[in-house]
Amino acid sequence: MALWHNVVAFFHLIVIFHHAIVIHYDFIYISPIEINARNFSFGGRLIYLSVWNMFIQLIYFIMAFINDFIEAKDTHTISYSSHFSLIKNYVFTALAFPLALNVSAMFWLLYFIDRDLVTSKELQEVTPEWYTHMMRTNIMIFVVIEMICTTRKYPKHLWALFGLISFLLTYLSWTVVIYQVTGHWVHPIFNKFNWPQRIGFYGFNIFVPITFYFIGDLINWQIMEHRIKKTKVFKRKRSQKGVSNNRSNQPDLISQNLEHTTEV
């Protein structure tokens, strides 16, 4: 158990370094080129949901790494009662997991349809493939690994969806503000839509993360159910082994009693 706990903590540390490298590279190298290519500097790199998502991912895995040390004080039980653990679980279930899957799925879907819908040609020429995968592929892989390898209790759907929808509405409102200020949409795909289509696409961008939230809840429930069954089977085998050992010791006790009676 202690070994597995250390493996998980090491995984969290690797992901923290991964996300920190991506954010550093994005703001130092990609940002100047991208801002010049789009002809307006308002909002910087924070106009993109993928960048917002990277900060959410980094915050969560830092919290997870800190929580590893908190739980290391008692390696025999996992407590869900601590406030920090509850906040960590909320960030993962309501934000980190559904956002990572949404950013990755939406980007690659539009990318394979027409890459010009998600990024400009100028930026495509200077953006390395490894950066694209670290920004939009690895995030999905990491949260899936986190979902499978760690244990959590999902919050009430009402509170989780409130946080997720509030986050999404904040970002979508921010894209409208950017358009009003600069006259440019964040993604080229919006130039192909009229306002009813844009509103419909906004609704779709809220519906997809909510769907991923419920998928995450289902996966977590299946994993927890499997672990509970394994724990019950282990305890049953252990108790049966204990009973069999007690029975095997009974003849020795009987013989000892008989010998004692004979001597008397």
ZINOR-V719660 format. One record per pair of residues at least 4 apart in sequence whose ideal C-beta (glycine too) atoms are under 8 Angstrom apart, sorted by sequence separation. I is the first residue (numbers start at 1). J is the second residue. D is the distance in whole Angstrom. If there is no record, write none. Layout:
i=I j=J d=D
i=I j=J d=D
This chain:
i=1 j=5 d=6
i=2 j=6 d=7
i=3 j=7 d=6
i=4 j=8 d=6
i=5 j=9 d=6
i=6 j=10 d=6
i=7 j=11 d=6
i=8 j=12 d=7
i=9 j=13 d=7
i=10 j=14 d=7
i=11 j=15 d=7
i=12 j=16 d=6
i=13 j=17 d=7
i=14 j=18 d=6
i=15 j=19 d=6
i=16 j=20 d=6
i=17 j=21 d=6
i=18 j=22 d=7
i=19 j=23 d=6
i=20 j=24 d=6
i=21 j=25 d=6
i=22 j=26 d=6
i=23 j=27 d=6
i=24 j=28 d=6
i=25 j=29 d=5
i=26 j=30 d=5
i=27 j=31 d=5
i=29 j=33 d=7
i=30 j=34 d=5
i=31 j=35 d=6
i=32 j=36 d=6
i=33 j=37 d=6
i=34 j=38 d=6
i=43 j=47 d=4
i=47 j=51 d=8
i=48 j=52 d=7
i=49 j=53 d=6
i=50 j=54 d=7
i=51 j=55 d=7
i=52 j=56 d=7
i=53 j=57 d=6
i=54 j=58 d=6
i=55 j=59 d=6
i=56 j=60 d=6
i=57 j=61 d=6
i=58 j=62 d=6
i=59 j=63 d=6
i=60 j=64 d=6
i=61 j=65 d=6
i=62 j=66 d=7
i=63 j=67 d=6
i=64 j=68 d=7
i=65 j=69 d=8
i=66 j=70 d=7
i=67 j=71 d=6
i=68 j=72 d=6
i=69 j=73 d=8
i=71 j=75 d=7
i=81 j=85 d=8
i=82 j=86 d=7
i=83 j=87 d=6
i=84 j=88 d=6
i=85 j=89 d=6
i=86 j=90 d=6
i=87 j=91 d=6
i=88 j=92 d=7
i=89 j=93 d=6
i=90 j=94 d=5
i=91 j=95 d=5
i=92 j=96 d=5
i=93 j=97 d=6
i=94 j=98 d=7
i=95 j=99 d=6
i=96 j=100 d=6
i=97 j=101 d=7
i=98 j=102 d=6
i=99 j=103 d=6
i=100 j=104 d=6
i=101 j=105 d=6
i=102 j=106 d=6
i=103 j=107 d=6
i=104 j=108 d=6
i=105 j=109 d=6
i=106 j=110 d=6
i=107 j=111 d=6
i=108 j=112 d=6
i=109 j=113 d=7
i=110 j=114 d=7
i=111 j=115 d=5
i=113 j=117 d=7
i=115 j=119 d=7
i=116 j=120 d=8
i=119 j=123 d=5
i=120 j=124 d=7
i=121 j=125 d=7
i=122 j=126 d=7
i=123 j=127 d=6
i=127 j=131 d=6
i=128 j=132 d=7
i=129 j=133 d=6
i=130 j=134 d=6
i=131 j=135 d=6
i=132 j=136 d=6
i=133 j=137 d=4
i=134 j=138 d=5
i=135 j=139 d=7
i=137 j=141 d=7
i=138 j=142 d=6
i=139 j=143 d=7
i=140 j=144 d=6
i=141 j=145 d=6
i=142 j=146 d=6
i=143 j=147 d=6
i=144 j=148 d=7
i=145 j=149 d=6
i=146 j=150 d=6
i=155 j=159 d=5
i=156 j=160 d=7
i=157 j=161 d=6
i=158 j=162 d=6
i=159 j=163 d=7
i=160 j=164 d=6
i=161 j=165 d=6
i=162 j=166 d=6
i=163 j=167 d=6
i=164 j=168 d=6
i=165 j=169 d=6
i=166 j=170 d=6
i=167 j=171 d=7
i=168 j=172 d=6
i=169 j=173 d=6
i=170 j=174 d=6
i=171 j=175 d=7
i=172 j=176 d=7
i=173 j=177 d=7
i=174 j=178 d=6
i=175 j=179 d=7
i=176 j=180 d=6
i=177 j=181 d=6
i=178 j=182 d=6
i=179 j=183 d=7
i=185 j=189 d=8
i=186 j=190 d=7
i=188 j=192 d=8
i=189 j=193 d=7
i=193 j=197 d=4
i=194 j=198 d=7
i=195 j=199 d=6
i=196 j=200 d=6
i=197 j=201 d=6
i=198 j=202 d=6
i=199 j=203 d=7
i=200 j=204 d=6
i=201 j=205 d=6
i=202 j=206 d=7
i=203 j=207 d=6
i=204 j=208 d=6
i=205 j=209 d=8
i=206 j=210 d=7
i=207 j=211 d=6
i=208 j=212 d=7
i=209 j=213 d=6
i=210 j=214 d=7
i=211 j=215 d=6
i=212 j=216 d=6
i=213 j=217 d=7
i=214 j=218 d=6
i=215 j=219 d=6
i=216 j=220 d=6
i=217 j=221 d=6
i=218 j=222 d=6
i=219 j=223 d=6
i=220 j=224 d=6
i=221 j=225 d=6
i=222 j=226 d=6
i=223 j=227 d=6
i=224 j=228 d=6
i=225 j=229 d=7
i=226 j=230 d=6
i=227 j=231 d=6
i=228 j=232 d=6
i=229 j=233 d=6
i=230 j=234 d=6
i=231 j=235 d=6
i=232 j=236 d=6
i=233 j=237 d=6
i=234 j=238 d=6
i=235 j=239 d=6
i=236 j=240 d=6
i=237 j=241 d=6
i=238 j=242 d=7
i=239 j=243 d=6
i=240 j=244 d=6
i=241 j=245 d=6
i=242 j=246 d=7
i=243 j=247 d=6
i=244 j=248 d=6
i=245 j=249 d=7
i=246 j=250 d=7
i=249 j=253 d=6
i=250 j=254 d=6
i=251 j=255 d=6
i=252 j=256 d=6
i=253 j=257 d=6
i=254 j=258 d=6
i=255 j=259 d=6
i=256 j=260 d=6
i=257 j=261 d=6
i=258 j=262 d=6
i=259 j=263 d=6
i=260 j=264 d=7
i=25 j=30 d=7
i=26 j=31 d=6
i=35 j=40 d=8
i=42 j=47 d=8
i=46 j=51 d=6
i=74 j=79 d=7
i=80 j=85 d=6
i=81 j=86 d=8
i=90 j=95 d=8
i=91 j=96 d=6
i=92 j=97 d=6
i=110 j=115 d=8
i=116 j=121 d=7
i=119 j=124 d=6
i=127 j=132 d=6
i=132 j=137 d=8
i=133 j=138 d=6
i=155 j=160 d=5
i=179 j=184 d=7
i=185 j=190 d=4
i=193 j=198 d=5
i=35 j=41 d=5
i=45 j=51 d=5
i=46 j=52 d=7
i=79 j=85 d=7
i=80 j=86 d=7
i=111 j=117 d=8
i=154 j=160 d=7
i=178 j=184 d=7
i=179 j=185 d=6
i=185 j=191 d=6
i=71 j=78 d=6
i=110 j=117 d=5
i=111 j=118 d=6
i=178 j=185 d=8
i=179 j=186 d=8
i=71 j=79 d=7
i=110 j=118 d=5
i=119 j=127 d=7
i=178 j=186 d=6
i=190 j=198 d=6
i=193 j=201 d=6
i=35 j=44 d=7
i=80 j=89 d=8
i=115 j=124 d=6
i=35 j=45 d=8
i=175 j=185 d=7
i=34 j=45 d=7
i=107 j=118 d=6
i=175 j=186 d=5
i=179 j=190 d=8
i=190 j=201 d=8
i=70 j=82 d=7
i=189 j=201 d=8
i=31 j=44 d=6
i=31 j=45 d=5
i=70 j=84 d=6
i=71 j=85 d=8
i=30 j=45 d=7
i=70 j=85 d=7
i=67 j=84 d=6
i=27 j=45 d=6
i=66 j=84 d=7
i=67 j=85 d=6
i=26 j=45 d=6
i=63 j=84 d=7
i=67 j=88 d=5
i=63 j=87 d=7
i=64 j=88 d=6
i=26 j=51 d=7
i=63 j=88 d=4
i=23 j=51 d=8
i=26 j=54 d=7
i=60 j=88 d=7
i=63 j=91 d=6
i=64 j=92 d=8
i=108 j=136 d=7
i=107 j=136 d=5
i=108 j=137 d=8
i=172 j=202 d=5
i=23 j=54 d=6
i=60 j=91 d=5
i=22 j=54 d=6
i=23 j=55 d=7
i=59 j=91 d=7
i=60 j=92 d=6
i=104 j=136 d=5
i=103 j=136 d=6
i=104 j=137 d=6
i=172 j=205 d=7
i=172 j=206 d=8
i=19 j=54 d=6
i=23 j=58 d=7
i=56 j=91 d=7
i=60 j=95 d=7
i=104 j=139 d=6
i=105 j=140 d=8
i=60 j=96 d=4
i=103 j=139 d=7
i=104 j=140 d=4
i=168 j=205 d=7
i=169 j=206 d=8
i=19 j=57 d=5
i=20 j=58 d=7
i=168 j=206 d=5
i=19 j=58 d=4
i=56 j=95 d=5
i=57 j=96 d=6
i=100 j=139 d=4
i=101 j=140 d=6
i=56 j=96 d=6
i=100 j=140 d=5
i=165 j=206 d=6
i=168 j=209 d=6
i=15 j=57 d=8
i=16 j=58 d=7
i=19 j=61 d=7
i=57 j=99 d=8
i=100 j=142 d=7
i=101 j=143 d=7
i=56 j=99 d=6
i=57 j=100 d=6
i=100 j=143 d=4
i=16 j=61 d=5
i=164 j=209 d=6
i=165 j=210 d=7
i=15 j=61 d=5
i=16 j=62 d=6
i=53 j=99 d=5
i=97 j=143 d=5
i=164 j=210 d=7
i=53 j=100 d=6
i=96 j=143 d=6
i=12 j=61 d=5
i=16 j=65 d=6
i=97 j=146 d=8
i=161 j=210 d=7
i=164 j=213 d=6
i=49 j=99 d=8
i=53 j=103 d=5
i=97 j=147 d=6
i=92 j=143 d=8
i=12 j=64 d=5
i=13 j=65 d=6
i=161 j=213 d=7
i=12 j=65 d=4
i=50 j=103 d=5
i=160 j=213 d=7
i=49 j=103 d=6
i=92 j=146 d=7
i=9 j=65 d=6
i=12 j=68 d=6
i=50 j=107 d=7
i=9 j=68 d=4
i=93 j=152 d=7
i=8 j=68 d=7
i=9 j=69 d=8
i=92 j=152 d=6
i=157 j=217 d=8
i=93 j=154 d=5
i=94 j=155 d=7
i=93 j=155 d=6
i=5 j=68 d=7
i=9 j=72 d=8
i=89 j=152 d=4
i=154 j=217 d=5
i=89 j=153 d=6
i=89 j=154 d=7
i=90 j=155 d=5
i=94 j=159 d=8
i=99 j=164 d=8
i=5 j=71 d=7
i=89 j=155 d=7
i=94 j=160 d=4
i=98 j=164 d=6
i=154 j=220 d=6
i=5 j=72 d=6
i=93 j=160 d=6
i=94 j=161 d=8
i=154 j=221 d=8
i=95 j=163 d=7
i=99 j=167 d=8
i=120 j=188 d=7
i=152 j=220 d=7
i=86 j=155 d=8
i=90 j=159 d=8
i=94 j=163 d=4
i=95 j=164 d=6
i=118 j=187 d=6
i=119 j=188 d=8
i=147 j=216 d=7
i=5 j=75 d=6
i=90 j=160 d=7
i=94 j=164 d=5
i=117 j=187 d=7
i=118 j=188 d=7
i=117 j=188 d=6
i=118 j=189 d=7
i=80 j=152 d=8
i=95 j=167 d=6
i=116 j=188 d=6
i=117 j=189 d=4
i=147 j=219 d=6
i=2 j=75 d=5
i=78 j=151 d=6
i=80 j=153 d=5
i=90 j=163 d=7
i=147 j=220 d=6
i=151 j=224 d=7
i=1 j=75 d=5
i=1 j=76 d=7
i=117 j=192 d=8
i=148 j=223 d=6
i=147 j=223 d=7
i=151 j=227 d=7
i=110 j=189 d=7
i=54 j=135 d=7
i=61 j=142 d=8
i=38 j=120 d=7
i=57 j=139 d=6
i=64 j=146 d=7
i=37 j=120 d=5
i=37 j=122 d=4
i=50 j=135 d=6
i=54 j=139 d=7
i=57 j=142 d=7
i=61 j=146 d=8
i=34 j=120 d=8
i=37 j=123 d=5
i=50 j=136 d=6
i=53 j=139 d=7
i=57 j=143 d=8
i=64 j=150 d=7
i=33 j=122 d=8
i=34 j=123 d=5
i=33 j=123 d=7
i=30 j=123 d=8
i=33 j=126 d=5
i=30 j=126 d=8
i=30 j=127 d=7
i=106 j=205 d=7
i=30 j=131 d=7
i=106 j=208 d=7
i=102 j=205 d=8
i=105 j=208 d=7
i=26 j=131 d=8
i=25 j=131 d=6
i=102 j=208 d=5
i=102 j=209 d=4
i=105 j=212 d=8
i=101 j=209 d=8
i=22 j=131 d=7
i=26 j=135 d=7
i=99 j=209 d=6
i=102 j=212 d=6
i=98 j=209 d=4
i=101 j=212 d=4
i=22 j=134 d=5
i=98 j=210 d=7
i=21 j=134 d=8
i=22 j=135 d=6
i=98 j=212 d=4
i=101 j=215 d=8
i=97 j=212 d=7
i=98 j=213 d=4
i=101 j=216 d=8
i=18 j=134 d=7
i=97 j=213 d=7
i=98 j=216 d=6
i=52 j=171 d=6
i=94 j=213 d=7
i=97 j=216 d=5
i=18 j=138 d=7
i=93 j=213 d=7
i=49 j=171 d=6
i=93 j=216 d=6
i=18 j=142 d=8
i=93 j=217 d=7
i=15 j=142 d=5
i=47 j=174 d=8
i=93 j=220 d=8
i=47 j=175 d=7
i=43 j=174 d=8
i=47 j=178 d=6
i=11 j=145 d=7
i=11 j=146 d=8
i=43 j=178 d=6
i=42 j=178 d=6
i=11 j=149 d=7
i=48 j=186 d=7
i=42 j=181 d=5
i=47 j=186 d=5
i=42 j=182 d=5
i=8 j=149 d=6
i=8 j=150 d=6
i=40 j=182 d=4
i=40 j=184 d=6
i=39 j=184 d=7
i=38 j=184 d=7
